[in-house]
């Protein structure tokens, strides 16, 4: 048996070494690709929200300048929804087509 390593960090170093050993040397698949997909899906949500919000606020601003309420607000909202939908479809197809990185 091996001697335990001296650990001035109070157990954290030993735990970190065990995780590194267990995942790298034993070739246990780590599900880290799921975190990447989750973050990419979160980014898609932000993209949709920013597109729709920017279109609506831009339309409100133009309506305020030309006093044509609600013409440009609706046009900006429609443009934002269209851009959000097209971008979301494009990004989702990329995320869903990525094969998972599995180690055997």
Buried (B, 14 or more C-beta within 10 A) or exposed (E): EEEEEEEEEEEEEBEEEEEEEEBEEEEEEBEEBEEEEEEBEEEBEEBBEEBBBBBBBBBBEBBEEEEEEEEBBBBBBBBBBEBBEEBBEEBEEEBEEEEEEEEE
